Amino acid sequence: MRHGGRIVLGLALWILTVAASEAATRLAGTARLEPVAFADLAGWDTDDHGAAFTAFLRTCGPLSEGADSLRPAREPEASLLAVCRKALAAGSLAGPAAKAFFETHFRPSAVVPLTGEGFLTGYYEPEFLGSRKPDATYRAPLLARPDDLVTVPQGETLPGLGSDLQAGRRTETGYAPYPDRAAIEDGALGNRAEPIVYLREPGEAFIIHVQGSARIRLPDGSSLRVAYAGRNGHPYTSIGRLLVQRGEMDLETMTLEKLLGWLKDHPDEARSLMRENRSYIFFREAAELSLEDGPIGGAGVPLVPGRSLAVDRSLWTYGLPVWLDGRMPLSLDHSEPLRRLMIAQDTGSAIVGPARGDFFVGSGAEAGTRAGLLRHPVRFVVFEPVAAP
């Protein structure tokens, strides 16, 4: 019995070593992993482990079934799939049972960037007024995915496309770069991309492009949800950063309301500014979502406010638990500790780097205000699965 125990322990240690080396290889030159104990995670004992487990379970079903994700990320390791199967078998866990599950099946490792520090921003699901038909009030369209858009699989390239392009269009002679934002707004797609709904302001449509989803309230009192359906593949440029660099706004006092106000009050400058972000997002109507559901994230499942995290999909897999230790702003001059277990369920063009995250705050104007304030340093701790395949 004792000899057999040594064999099992040795196998477990070997699995841990392989997992650690794989992660270390991915992060080489950008960050290092430092193992930490659960007891060293400030706030770990008082977090809502049941809420984190529910969010984790939501991703485990599609991962275990090998379902296609909305925005493909790294393939999950066998050890994570094994933990997911255990979670699905356990069903709903809360309190000490959920806490014990994470402590049994994961080990925390702090992600320490070789330069700089971890950084966290926030995002949300906007809610705006809109109409299915254009008129003098509603004139800024959200477009459906065009039929000639080809998305480049994560980590791959297509002939004729530069390595910085994540999508293109199929032509008679091969692949070509897809039109950028300015060209699309000038009509380069013709009838290939039909409008789904129209917003009041181009700035509102732009915010939805940045957030990737929205709730639209229609004139008859009904509403519709739109979800990400693809992008033209060009790199993302932050117009907020451009405004700060040009002295139009101050980073410390910038809010979503201020940004939308500037875009509305400076229509000509705003049009040129938004076109500097060559990335363009296409949408679909998400009729399958109930009012209670969050928007669909990159993993293909509804997001959970306060528990869903967008990560760099080239480095981390969906379903990975991530502990955050930082500050959550409540206003421009007041914040509170943020110590919480999140689940990687989404990604974003601007979310690049080993210790870079985007915190899903929720839906509506209040969530938008809070999301716009969140741009803070954070300690980023990944929970590496330790269960054998």
C-alpha positions as CSV (number, residue, x, y, z in Angstrom):
1,M,0.0,0.0,0.0
2,R,2.7,2.5,0.9
3,H,4.7,1.6,-2.2
4,G,1.6,2.1,-4.3
5,G,1.0,5.5,-2.7
6,R,4.5,6.6,-3.7
7,I,3.7,5.6,-7.3
8,V,0.5,7.7,-7.3
9,L,2.2,10.6,-5.7
10,G,5.0,10.4,-8.2
11,L,2.5,10.4,-11.1
12,A,0.7,13.4,-9.6
13,L,4.0,15.3,-9.3
14,W,5.0,14.4,-12.8
15,I,1.7,15.8,-14.1
16,L,2.2,19.0,-12.1
17,T,5.7,19.4,-13.5
18,V,4.6,18.9,-17.1
19,A,1.7,21.4,-16.7
20,A,4.0,23.9,-15.1
21,S,6.6,23.6,-17.8
22,E,4.0,24.0,-20.5
23,A,2.7,27.2,-18.9
24,A,6.3,28.5,-18.3
25,T,7.1,27.8,-21.9
26,R,4.1,29.9,-23.1
27,L,5.1,32.8,-20.8
28,A,8.8,32.7,-21.6
29,G,10.1,36.2,-22.1
30,T,7.0,37.9,-20.8
31,A,6.3,36.6,-17.3
32,R,7.2,33.9,-14.7
33,L,4.9,31.7,-12.5
34,E,5.4,31.8,-8.8
35,P,3.5,29.1,-6.8
36,V,1.6,30.5,-3.8
37,A,-0.5,28.8,-1.1
38,F,-4.3,29.3,-0.8
39,A,-3.6,30.6,2.7
40,D,-1.5,33.4,1.1
41,L,-4.4,34.7,-1.0
42,A,-5.8,37.7,0.9
43,G,-9.6,37.3,1.0
44,W,-9.7,33.7,-0.2
45,D,-11.6,32.4,2.9
46,T,-14.3,35.0,2.6
47,D,-15.0,34.9,-1.2
48,D,-18.2,33.4,-2.5
49,H,-16.8,30.1,-3.7
50,G,-20.3,28.9,-4.7
51,A,-20.7,31.7,-7.1
52,A,-17.3,31.0,-8.6
53,F,-18.1,27.3,-8.9
54,T,-21.4,28.0,-10.7
55,A,-19.6,30.2,-13.2
56,F,-16.9,27.5,-13.6
57,L,-19.6,24.8,-14.1
58,R,-21.2,26.9,-16.9
59,T,-18.0,26.6,-19.0
60,C,-17.3,23.0,-18.1
61,G,-20.2,21.5,-20.1
62,P,-19.2,22.9,-23.5
63,L,-15.5,22.3,-22.8
64,S,-16.1,18.6,-21.9
65,E,-18.3,18.2,-25.0
66,G,-15.7,19.7,-27.3
67,A,-18.2,22.3,-28.4
68,D,-17.1,25.1,-30.7
69,S,-16.4,28.4,-28.9
70,L,-17.5,31.8,-30.3
71,R,-13.8,33.0,-30.4
72,P,-11.5,30.0,-30.4
73,A,-8.8,30.1,-27.6
74,R,-6.1,27.7,-26.6
75,E,-7.2,24.1,-26.4
76,P,-7.9,23.1,-22.7
77,E,-5.3,20.8,-21.2
78,A,-6.4,17.3,-20.3
79,S,-6.1,18.1,-16.6
80,L,-8.6,20.9,-16.9
81,L,-11.0,18.7,-18.7
82,A,-10.6,16.1,-16.0
83,V,-11.4,18.7,-13.3
84,C,-14.5,19.8,-15.4
85,R,-15.8,16.2,-15.5
86,K,-15.4,16.1,-11.7
87,A,-17.3,19.4,-11.4
88,L,-20.1,18.2,-13.6
89,A,-20.4,15.0,-11.6
90,A,-20.5,17.0,-8.4
91,G,-23.3,19.2,-9.6
92,S,-24.1,22.4,-7.6
93,L,-21.6,23.1,-4.8
94,A,-21.7,26.0,-2.4
95,G,-19.9,27.3,0.7
96,P,-17.2,25.0,2.1
97,A,-17.8,22.3,-0.4
98,A,-17.1,24.7,-3.3
99,K,-14.0,26.0,-1.6
100,A,-12.7,22.5,-1.0
101,F,-13.3,21.6,-4.6
102,F,-11.0,24.4,-5.8
103,E,-8.4,23.7,-3.2
104,T,-8.4,20.0,-4.1
105,H,-8.2,20.3,-7.8
106,F,-6.2,23.5,-8.4
107,R,-3.0,25.1,-7.3
108,P,-2.5,28.8,-7.4
109,S,0.4,30.4,-9.3
110,A,1.0,34.1,-9.4
111,V,1.7,35.5,-12.9
112,V,4.6,38.0,-12.5
113,P,5.3,40.0,-15.6
114,L,9.0,40.5,-16.3
115,T,8.3,44.2,-16.9
116,G,5.4,46.3,-15.5
117,E,2.6,44.7,-13.6
118,G,-0.8,43.1,-14.0
119,F,-3.5,45.3,-15.4
120,L,-7.3,45.1,-15.2
121,T,-10.0,47.0,-17.1
122,G,-13.8,46.6,-17.0
123,Y,-16.4,46.0,-19.7
124,Y,-20.2,45.7,-19.8
125,E,-23.2,45.1,-21.9
126,P,-24.5,48.5,-23.1
127,E,-28.2,49.3,-23.3
128,F,-29.3,51.9,-25.9
129,L,-32.4,52.9,-27.8
130,G,-32.7,51.7,-31.3
131,S,-34.9,50.8,-34.3
132,R,-35.0,48.1,-36.8
133,K,-35.6,50.7,-39.5
134,P,-33.5,53.8,-40.1
135,D,-35.0,57.3,-39.9
136,A,-33.9,60.8,-38.9
137,T,-33.3,59.7,-35.3
138,Y,-31.9,56.2,-35.8
139,R,-29.1,56.3,-38.4
140,A,-26.1,54.3,-37.1
141,P,-26.3,50.7,-38.1
142,L,-25.0,47.5,-36.5
143,L,-24.2,45.1,-39.3
144,A,-24.6,41.3,-39.6
145,R,-21.7,39.1,-40.4
146,P,-21.0,39.3,-44.2
147,D,-20.9,36.1,-46.2
148,D,-17.3,36.5,-47.5
149,L,-15.7,37.1,-44.1
150,V,-13.1,34.4,-43.2
151,T,-11.9,34.2,-39.6
152,V,-8.3,33.1,-39.1
153,P,-8.1,30.3,-36.6
154,Q,-6.2,31.2,-33.4
155,G,-2.5,30.7,-33.8
156,E,-2.7,30.2,-37.6
157,T,-2.2,32.3,-40.7
158,L,-3.7,32.3,-44.1
159,P,-1.8,32.9,-47.4
160,G,-2.1,36.5,-48.5
161,L,-2.8,37.8,-45.0
162,G,-0.2,39.4,-42.7
163,S,0.4,37.9,-39.3
164,D,-1.3,40.8,-37.7
165,L,-4.6,40.2,-39.4
166,Q,-7.1,37.8,-37.8
167,A,-9.6,37.7,-40.6
168,G,-9.8,38.2,-44.4
169,R,-12.0,37.7,-47.4
170,R,-11.9,34.9,-49.9
171,T,-11.3,36.0,-53.5
172,E,-10.9,34.2,-56.8
173,T,-7.2,34.2,-56.4
174,G,-7.0,33.4,-52.6
175,Y,-7.3,35.5,-49.5
176,A,-7.1,39.3,-49.1
177,P,-7.3,41.7,-46.2
178,Y,-10.8,42.6,-45.2
179,P,-11.9,46.3,-45.6
180,D,-11.1,48.4,-42.6
181,R,-13.6,50.5,-40.6
182,A,-13.4,53.6,-42.9
183,A,-13.9,51.5,-46.0
184,I,-16.9,49.6,-44.5
185,E,-18.5,52.8,-43.4
186,D,-18.0,54.2,-46.9
187,G,-20.0,51.2,-48.3
188,A,-17.2,48.7,-49.3
189,L,-19.4,45.7,-48.4
190,G,-22.4,46.7,-50.5
191,N,-25.2,44.3,-49.6
192,R,-23.0,41.6,-48.1
193,A,-23.6,42.9,-44.5
194,E,-27.3,43.7,-43.7
195,P,-28.1,46.1,-40.9
196,I,-29.7,44.4,-37.8
197,V,-30.7,47.5,-35.9
198,Y,-30.0,51.3,-36.0
199,L,-28.7,53.4,-33.1
200,R,-29.1,57.1,-32.5
201,E,-25.5,58.0,-32.5
202,P,-22.4,56.6,-34.3
203,G,-20.7,56.8,-30.9
204,E,-23.2,54.5,-29.3
205,A,-22.6,52.0,-32.1
206,F,-18.9,52.3,-31.6
207,I,-19.3,51.6,-27.9
208,I,-21.2,48.4,-28.8
209,H,-18.3,47.5,-31.1
210,V,-15.9,47.8,-28.2
211,Q,-18.0,45.9,-25.7
212,G,-19.1,43.2,-28.2
213,S,-22.8,42.9,-27.2
214,A,-25.8,45.1,-26.3
215,R,-29.4,45.3,-25.3
216,I,-31.4,47.5,-27.6
217,R,-34.8,48.9,-26.6
218,L,-37.1,49.4,-29.6
219,P,-39.8,52.1,-30.1
220,D,-42.6,49.7,-29.5
221,G,-41.3,48.8,-26.0
222,S,-39.8,45.5,-26.9
223,S,-36.1,44.8,-26.9
224,L,-33.5,42.7,-28.7
225,R,-30.0,41.4,-27.8
226,V,-27.1,41.5,-30.2
227,A,-24.0,39.3,-29.8
228,Y,-20.6,39.3,-31.4
229,A,-20.5,37.4,-34.7
230,G,-17.1,38.3,-36.1
231,R,-14.6,41.0,-36.9
232,N,-12.7,42.3,-39.9
233,G,-9.5,41.2,-38.3
234,H,-7.6,44.5,-38.2
235,P,-5.8,45.5,-35.0
236,Y,-7.8,47.4,-32.3
237,T,-6.9,51.0,-31.4
238,S,-8.3,52.6,-28.3
239,I,-9.8,56.0,-29.1
240,G,-9.9,56.9,-25.4
241,R,-6.1,56.6,-25.4
242,L,-5.8,58.7,-28.5
243,L,-8.0,61.4,-26.8
244,V,-5.7,61.4,-23.8
245,Q,-2.6,61.6,-25.9
246,R,-4.0,64.6,-27.8
247,G,-4.9,66.4,-24.6
248,E,-8.7,66.3,-25.2
249,M,-9.3,64.3,-22.0
250,D,-7.5,63.4,-18.8
251,L,-7.0,59.7,-18.0
252,E,-7.7,60.1,-14.3
253,T,-11.1,61.8,-14.9
254,M,-12.3,60.0,-18.1
255,T,-15.6,58.2,-17.8
256,L,-17.8,56.5,-20.3
257,E,-20.3,59.3,-20.1
258,K,-17.6,61.9,-20.9
259,L,-16.4,59.8,-23.9
260,L,-19.9,59.5,-25.3
261,G,-20.5,63.2,-24.7
262,W,-17.4,64.1,-26.6
263,L,-18.2,61.9,-29.5
264,K,-21.7,63.4,-29.7
265,D,-20.6,67.0,-29.4
266,H,-17.8,66.7,-31.9
267,P,-19.3,64.7,-34.8
268,D,-16.8,65.5,-37.5
269,E,-13.7,65.0,-35.3
270,A,-15.4,61.9,-33.8
271,R,-15.9,60.3,-37.2
272,S,-12.2,60.7,-38.0
273,L,-11.2,59.5,-34.6
274,M,-13.3,56.4,-34.6
275,R,-11.9,55.5,-38.1
276,E,-8.4,55.4,-36.5
277,N,-9.6,52.2,-34.9
278,R,-9.5,50.0,-38.1
279,S,-11.2,47.1,-36.3
280,Y,-14.8,46.6,-37.1
281,I,-17.3,44.2,-35.4
282,F,-20.2,42.3,-36.9
283,F,-23.2,41.1,-34.9
284,R,-26.1,38.7,-34.8
285,E,-29.5,38.9,-33.0
286,A,-29.2,36.7,-29.9
287,A,-32.8,35.6,-29.6
288,E,-31.9,32.7,-27.5
289,L,-30.9,34.9,-24.5
290,S,-33.4,35.6,-21.8
291,L,-33.5,38.9,-19.9
292,E,-31.8,37.3,-17.0
293,D,-28.9,36.0,-19.1
294,G,-25.6,37.9,-19.5
295,P,-24.3,38.4,-23.0
296,I,-22.5,35.6,-24.9
297,G,-18.7,35.6,-24.2
298,G,-15.9,34.2,-26.3
299,A,-16.3,30.7,-24.8
300,G,-19.8,30.6,-26.2
301,V,-21.7,30.8,-22.9
302,P,-23.6,33.6,-21.2
303,L,-21.3,35.8,-19.0
304,V,-21.8,36.1,-15.2
305,P,-21.5,39.6,-13.8
306,G,-18.6,39.9,-11.4
307,R,-17.3,36.4,-12.2
308,S,-16.5,36.3,-15.9
309,L,-13.1,37.4,-17.0
310,A,-11.7,38.2,-20.5
311,V,-8.2,37.0,-21.0
312,D,-5.5,36.7,-23.7
313,R,-6.8,33.7,-25.6
314,S,-3.4,32.9,-27.1
315,L,-2.0,32.3,-23.6
316,W,-4.9,31.0,-21.5
317,T,-7.8,28.6,-22.1
318,Y,-11.4,29.2,-21.3
319,G,-12.6,27.8,-18.1
320,L,-9.4,28.6,-16.2
321,P,-10.1,30.0,-12.7
322,V,-8.1,33.3,-12.0
323,W,-7.8,35.0,-8.7
324,L,-7.7,38.8,-8.8
325,D,-6.2,41.0,-6.0
326,G,-6.6,44.7,-6.6
327,R,-9.0,47.6,-6.3
328,M,-12.6,48.1,-7.6
329,P,-13.4,51.8,-8.2
330,L,-16.8,52.9,-7.0
331,S,-16.3,56.5,-8.2
332,L,-13.4,58.6,-9.4
333,D,-12.1,59.1,-5.9
334,H,-13.3,56.0,-4.0
335,S,-12.5,52.3,-4.4
336,E,-12.7,49.1,-2.4
337,P,-10.6,45.9,-2.3
338,L,-11.2,43.5,-5.2
339,R,-10.3,40.0,-4.1
340,R,-12.3,37.5,-6.1
341,L,-12.1,34.2,-8.0
342,M,-13.0,34.7,-11.6
343,I,-13.5,32.3,-14.6
344,A,-11.9,32.9,-18.0
345,Q,-14.9,33.0,-20.3
346,D,-14.2,35.7,-22.8
347,T,-11.4,37.5,-24.7
348,G,-10.9,40.8,-26.5
349,S,-8.7,42.4,-29.1
350,A,-7.2,44.7,-26.5
351,I,-6.7,42.0,-23.9
352,V,-3.1,41.0,-24.6
353,G,-0.5,39.8,-22.2
354,P,-0.1,37.2,-19.5
355,A,-1.4,39.3,-16.6
356,R,-4.0,41.3,-18.5
357,G,-7.7,40.9,-17.7
358,D,-11.1,42.5,-18.5
359,F,-13.7,42.3,-15.7
360,F,-17.3,41.8,-16.8
361,V,-19.3,44.2,-14.6
362,G,-22.9,43.6,-15.9
363,S,-25.5,45.2,-18.1
364,G,-26.9,48.8,-18.3
365,A,-25.8,52.3,-17.6
366,E,-24.7,51.8,-14.0
367,A,-22.5,48.9,-15.0
368,G,-21.1,51.0,-17.8
369,T,-20.1,53.7,-15.4
370,R,-18.3,51.3,-13.1
371,A,-16.6,49.5,-16.1
372,G,-15.3,52.8,-17.4
373,L,-13.6,53.6,-14.1
374,L,-11.8,50.2,-13.9
375,R,-8.3,50.6,-15.2
376,H,-6.1,49.5,-12.3
377,P,-3.1,47.4,-11.5
378,V,-4.0,43.9,-10.3
379,R,-2.3,40.8,-9.0
380,F,-3.1,38.0,-11.4
381,V,-3.1,34.4,-10.0
382,V,-4.0,31.5,-12.2
383,F,-5.4,28.3,-10.8
384,E,-3.6,25.5,-12.5
385,P,-5.5,22.2,-12.6
386,V,-3.9,19.3,-10.9
387,A,-6.2,16.4,-11.6
388,A,-4.8,13.5,-13.6
389,P,-6.5,13.0,-17.1
